[in-house]
Amino acid sequence: MALNKLRQLDRNSMGVTIPKDDLRLEGLVDENGELQDEYHLHVRHIDDGEWKLELVNEICI
């Protein structure tokens, strides 16, 4: 099981890295390891120690 470190990004947010290989499998990263486009993820707390990430296809304002 791979572990990803929780990091402080700024005063108000934290972040977890997602391996490029996993993003490549989703078609979000090209063969050069660069993002194909701009993407948004919905992060939801499910239970103690459990989170769910969902790729959002359209942003509705």
Phi and psi in degrees as a GROMACS rama.xvg file:
@    title "Ramachandran Plot"
@    xaxis  label "Phi"
@    yaxis  label "Psi"
@TYPE xy
-78.9327  141.339  ALA-2
-112.73  140.573  LEU-3
-118.573  133.929  ASN-4
-81.5072  136.967  LYS-5
-80.877  128.147  LEU-6
-126.321  147.258  ARG-7
-79.7887  126.868  GLN-8
-94.3867  -43.0101  LEU-9
-156.553  -164.973  ASP-10
-65.3458  -25.6756  ARG-11
-114.579  -0.214695  ASN-12
-147.703  156.107  SER-13
-121.903  165.614  MET-14
-147.807  155.618  GLY-15
-126.914  132.931  VAL-16
-78.5133  148.001  THR-17
-113.299  124.94  ILE-18
-57.13  138.437  PRO-19
-57.3039  -35.6265  LYS-20
-60.1538  -39.0755  ASP-21
-68.0537  -40.5951  ASP-22
-68.0023  -33.9289  LEU-23
-64.6062  -39.635  ARG-24
-60.5849  -30.6464  LEU-25
-84.058  -6.22856  GLU-26
80.2398  18.8225  GLY-27
-92.473  -18.3194  LEU-28
-124.173  137.555  VAL-29
-82.64  -177.212  ASP-30
-65.7237  -17.7786  GLU-31
-91.2875  2.11576  ASN-32
80.953  16.6031  GLY-33
-102.516  145.549  GLU-34
-61.3261  138.757  LEU-35
-76.4225  -29.0598  GLN-36
-159.571  -169.074  ASP-37
-97.3996  130.537  GLU-38
-125.93  154.418  TYR-39
-126.705  141.989  HIS-40
-120.885  142.174  LEU-41
-97.8212  123.363  HIS-42
-106.892  125.525  VAL-43
-130.284  133.659  ARG-44
-80.8644  123.012  HIS-45
-95.6568  -49.9773  ILE-46
-160.337  178.699  ASP-47
-53.8143  119.263  ASP-48
73.4395  10.15  GLY-49
-127.334  128.14  GLU-50
-129.744  154.822  TRP-51
-127.498  133.182  LYS-52
-109.903  132.901  LEU-53
-130.128  130.654  GLU-54
-72.3134  126.543  LEU-55
-97.5985  121.417  VAL-56
-77.7582  -37.2707  ASN-57
-132.88  137.87  GLU-58
-98.6739  120.406  ILE-59
-104.236  123.296  CYS-60
